[in-house]
Amino acid sequence: MTAIPDFKEQKIEIASFIREVFSYITRFKGQLFVLKIEDGLMNHPLFPVLIRDISFLHKAGIKVLIVPGTRNSIDAQLKAWDISYSFNNGIRLTSEEALPLIEQASLGVAQRIMSHLTAGGCDGIQGNWVSARSLGIIDGVDYMRTGKIERIQRSIIERLLAENFIPIIPPIGWNKLGHAYNISSTELATELCKYLQVAKLFFIGNENGISMEGLKTSSLTKYLEVTDSGVISALDIDQAKEILDLNPQTLNFAQKDYLLNAIQACKVGANRVHLISGEIQGSVLQEVFSSRGDGTMVYSSQYSSIRPAVIDDIADILRIMQDYIQKGFLIPRTQEDILEKLKDYVVYVIDNAILGCGALHPFENDCAEIAAIAVAANYRKSGVGDAVVRHIISAAQIRGYKKIFLLTTQALDWFYQFGFEDGTIDDLPPSKRKHYNTRRNSRVLVYSLEK
Ligand SMILES: CC(C)(COP(=O)(O)OP(=O)(O)OC[C@H]1O[C@@H](n2cnc3c(N)ncnc32)[C@H](O)[C@@H]1OP(=O)(O)O)[C@@H](O)C(=O)NCCC(=O)NCCS
């Protein structure tokens, strides 16, 4: 006879995932994401899915602005008209005769994105809100009608965003006389971070972030976290600079350009820059709704930290503990229980999201109890629990406790690795011993701080 599968665990995990998504939606609601989308993705079967995912973000209340990459479409257009073209240091040299075709190709890409947005129930709007001037002649090379950005009309863009439009800004700029210039869309996306308050900037291309394979590293970048597919998960500005400096030959032009612009965007105010692939199903949603995306994130401020809990954290602490309470791994706690001992709690935070918690409760005889150690289901096995326990042990040391103890039913082996040893009920301070729950029959572990 076939056993009936038990879906209870699966349901708990789904509920915990949905809660996490809601917490991210609440955080990002009203904030602005700028997305640069490479046109090389437009013929990929997942392109409509990518734009639909972006529509979902917008419908969830996140403001979205799109800058289309246009390199492939421009190349195709120029080839179709048999117009030769060249690049210097990755920058296109734009001739007079090429310019109208470049404009056409750029507006065409924007138009296609707009059509997909309309299909997703969102209103895209494109316009020329960028002033530019000639890049001129550099080291003897005349860039002709290639321009550099002079100014972006912030107020119009802000008004459109407030009215729930998705502005699409093709990489064409105009000078005061109405002459058009071909500008870099990566630079445009970065420059927008100077003018607008951008929470996240995405570079969405065919490649998925920066692969660690073959890269030279030194002290700053030796121990970077990588994803299952070998991509660097996160880099602060200094680490990104080091990767660039040490690997001029290994990184390709697009990777160098993205990293340089990511550093620049962080410096002018974007909180996070994500380098992701549009060829991976759901990559944008993963990156937004979890801090474990598939691509590389460049960030400017402190990314993870352990800090004392505050009242606003209680709901998240309860949310993380809930599944473990239901499974009987943790004893039930109410909002009031946590509030009463709030000063004992710490939380592990990544990117402002709470992913783990723990507490150190003081007892008599210079003893303290480690309790309420829990890690959000999706972030287990990432070192969060380890970091919280080590933080609490050193806090106990600093506060002068002689012994710490804990009660556990399910995590014995895990705690042994920190140096905890088996104890008995007699090792508990008297006030704890009095309330020991014999039915629960937890094991007592102790850790001497006098060693
Ligand atoms: C126990 C817990 C805090 C570990 O957190 P975590 O962030 O996943 O742990 P880390 O990333 O630091 O360590 C992961 C390693 O510990 C192991 N581990 C996790 N839980 C374990 C357990 N209960 N027993 C033994 N080993 C365990 C994992 O298999 C993993 O091993 P690996 O690195 O060889 O793959 C987390 O699983 C949790 O929240 N559990 C439910 C609540 C609980 O039992 N709390 C303790 C009672 S106070």
The ligand as an SDF file (V2000), in Angstrom:
LIG
                    3D

 48 50  0  0  0  0  0  0  0  0999 V2000
   19.7790   25.0460   14.7970 C   0  0  0  0  0  0  0  0  0  0  0  0
   19.7600   26.2970   13.9360 C   0  0  0  0  0  0  0  0  0  0  0  0
   19.7150   27.5200   14.8350 C   0  0  0  0  0  0  0  0  0  0  0  0
   21.0310   26.3040   13.0790 C   0  0  0  0  0  0  0  0  0  0  0  0
   21.0970   27.5100   12.3430 O   0  0  0  0  0  0  0  0  0  0  0  0
   21.8360   27.6050   10.9120 P   0  0  0  0  0  0  0  0  0  0  0  0
   21.9920   29.0460   10.6010 O   0  0  0  0  0  0  0  0  0  0  0  0
   21.1470   26.7370    9.9480 O   0  0  0  0  0  0  0  0  0  0  0  0
   23.2280   26.9630   11.2700 O   0  0  0  0  0  0  0  0  0  0  0  0
   24.6300   27.2020   10.5840 P   0  0  0  0  0  0  0  0  0  0  0  0
   24.4800   27.6870    9.1890 O   0  0  0  0  0  0  0  0  0  0  0  0
   25.4380   28.0310   11.4950 O   0  0  0  0  0  0  0  0  0  0  0  0
   25.1690   25.7200   10.5800 O   0  0  0  0  0  0  0  0  0  0  0  0
   24.6280   24.8060    9.6810 C   0  0  0  0  0  0  0  0  0  0  0  0
   25.1790   23.4160    9.9520 C   0  0  0  0  0  0  0  0  0  0  0  0
   24.6330   22.9410   11.1960 O   0  0  0  0  0  0  0  0  0  0  0  0
   23.9100   21.7370   10.9290 C   0  0  0  0  0  0  0  0  0  0  0  0
   22.7080   21.7250   11.7750 N   0  0  0  0  0  0  0  0  0  0  0  0
   21.6520   22.5560   11.6810 C   0  0  0  0  0  0  0  0  0  0  0  0
   20.7310   22.2210   12.5970 N   0  0  0  0  0  0  0  0  0  0  0  0
   21.2120   21.1510   13.2700 C   0  0  0  0  0  0  0  0  0  0  0  0
   20.7280   20.3390   14.3210 C   0  0  0  0  0  0  0  0  0  0  0  0
   19.5340   20.5520   14.8820 N   0  0  0  0  0  0  0  0  0  0  0  0
   21.5090   19.3550   14.7870 N   0  0  0  0  0  0  0  0  0  0  0  0
   22.7070   19.1190   14.2270 C   0  0  0  0  0  0  0  0  0  0  0  0
   23.2330   19.8440   13.2180 N   0  0  0  0  0  0  0  0  0  0  0  0
   22.4940   20.8380   12.7370 C   0  0  0  0  0  0  0  0  0  0  0  0
   23.5320   21.7930    9.4690 C   0  0  0  0  0  0  0  0  0  0  0  0
   23.3020   20.5070    8.9570 O   0  0  0  0  0  0  0  0  0  0  0  0
   24.7210   22.4710    8.8530 C   0  0  0  0  0  0  0  0  0  0  0  0
   25.7540   21.5310    8.6890 O   0  0  0  0  0  0  0  0  0  0  0  0
   26.7250   21.6220    7.3930 P   0  0  0  0  0  0  0  0  0  0  0  0
   27.4030   22.9650    7.4990 O   0  0  0  0  0  0  0  0  0  0  0  0
   27.6360   20.4630    7.6000 O   0  0  0  0  0  0  0  0  0  0  0  0
   25.8200   21.5280    6.2300 O   0  0  0  0  0  0  0  0  0  0  0  0
   18.5770   26.3450   12.9450 C   0  0  0  0  0  0  0  0  0  0  0  0
   18.5770   25.1580   12.2170 O   0  0  0  0  0  0  0  0  0  0  0  0
   17.2350   26.5250   13.6130 C   0  0  0  0  0  0  0  0  0  0  0  0
   16.7120   27.6220   13.6520 O   0  0  0  0  0  0  0  0  0  0  0  0
   16.6550   25.4250   14.1450 N   0  0  0  0  0  0  0  0  0  0  0  0
   15.3630   25.4400   14.7900 C   0  0  0  0  0  0  0  0  0  0  0  0
   15.3870   26.0760   16.1580 C   0  0  0  0  0  0  0  0  0  0  0  0
   16.2900   25.3490   17.1400 C   0  0  0  0  0  0  0  0  0  0  0  0
   16.3370   24.1280   17.1970 O   0  0  0  0  0  0  0  0  0  0  0  0
   17.0010   26.1430   17.9520 N   0  0  0  0  0  0  0  0  0  0  0  0
   17.8940   25.6260   18.9640 C   0  0  0  0  0  0  0  0  0  0  0  0
   17.2190   25.5290   20.2680 C   0  0  0  0  0  0  0  0  0  0  0  0
   17.5850   26.9200   21.2810 S   0  0  0  0  0  0  0  0  0  0  0  0
  1  2  1  0
  2  3  1  0
  2  4  1  0
  2 36  1  0
  4  5  1  0
  5  6  1  0
  6  7  2  0
  6  8  1  0
  6  9  1  0
  9 10  1  0
 10 11  2  0
 10 12  1  0
 10 13  1  0
 13 14  1  0
 14 15  1  0
 15 16  1  0
 15 30  1  0
 16 17  1  0
 17 18  1  0
 17 28  1  0
 18 19  1  0
 18 27  1  0
 19 20  2  0
 20 21  1  0
 21 22  1  0
 21 27  2  0
 22 23  1  0
 22 24  2  0
 24 25  1  0
 25 26  2  0
 26 27  1  0
 28 29  1  0
 28 30  1  0
 30 31  1  0
 31 32  1  0
 32 33  2  0
 32 34  1  0
 32 35  1  0
 36 37  1  0
 36 38  1  0
 38 39  2  0
 38 40  1  0
 40 41  1  0
 41 42  1  0
 42 43  1  0
 43 44  2  0
 43 45  1  0
 45 46  1  0
 46 47  1  0
 47 48  1  0
M  END
$$$$
